[in-house]
Amino acid sequence: MGSLAENLDPPFYAAVLNETHRPGVGDKDLAPADEMNSLAPHQPGFLGLETTRTGNGAWVSVTYWTTPEAIKAWEETGDRRIRNRFDGTGLRDTCGIRVSKIDEKIGSDRSLRAETPAIPASSVGTLSLGLLATFPAIASLLGIEHVG
């Protein structure tokens, strides 16, 4: 199964959303990252979404966008909604977002690859192998070479 990114025509932008779960933020049914994921498809410039869980149960999502301005608008709208729903706690307090521009067509023979690793090599072992196997594009966006 290929990545959604393989079916998009460049240029486009990928925003990797990591839940940085804070104790006491969110409720049993909804977390701030859930709010961002449910908001994304309703925003101008949204192209698609892929999501999975890491080995420790945290969500990682990749949303695809037409422009950086579309991502900024999504973040601003999400921040307002999260602050309202979660007693003033903002988006940056609960989620990490890393944005990458995709300039070249992604194919089964070519994967996304970050210029510099977003995660130190010493931390790679803590990432879920299931995440990397399920979404090779996420691994590449994070600067981790996928071997599969």
C-alpha positions, 0 to 999 in steps of 0.5 A, a space after each residue: 500500500 502506497 502513501 497518499 503523498 505518492 498520489 499528489 502532484 508537487 509542489 505541496 506541503 506536508 505537516 507532521 503533527 505529533 501529539 505531545 500529550 500533557 497530563 490533564 489536557 484532553 478528555 477520554 474521548 478527545 485530545 488536541 491532536 484529534 481536534 486538529 485532525 477533525 478540523 483539517 479536511 474543512 480548511 482551504 488548501 487541505 489535500 489529505 491526511 494519514 495517521 497512525 500510532 507510535 509504539 507508546 500509543 501517541 498519535 502521529 498524523 501527516 496532513 498535506 496542503 497546497 501552501 504554507 499559508 493554508 497550514 498557517 490558517 489551519 494552525 491558527 484556527 486549531 489553536 483558537 479551538 484548542 484554547 477554547 476547549 482545553 481551558 486556555 492550553 494552546 496548540 504548541 503546548 500540546 502538539 508539535 508540528 513540522 512542515 516540509 515542502 515536497 518539490 518532486 513527485 513521490 513514487 514507489 521507487 523514490 521516498 521522501 527524504 529530509 535534508 537533515 534528520 528531525 530526530 537524532 539517530 540515538 532516538 530512532 530506536 524509540 520510534 515504533 517500527 510499525 509507524 515506519 513500516 505503515 507510513 514510509 513517507 512519515 519516516 522519510 519526512 522525519 529524516 529516517 531512511 525506510 528499509 522495507 
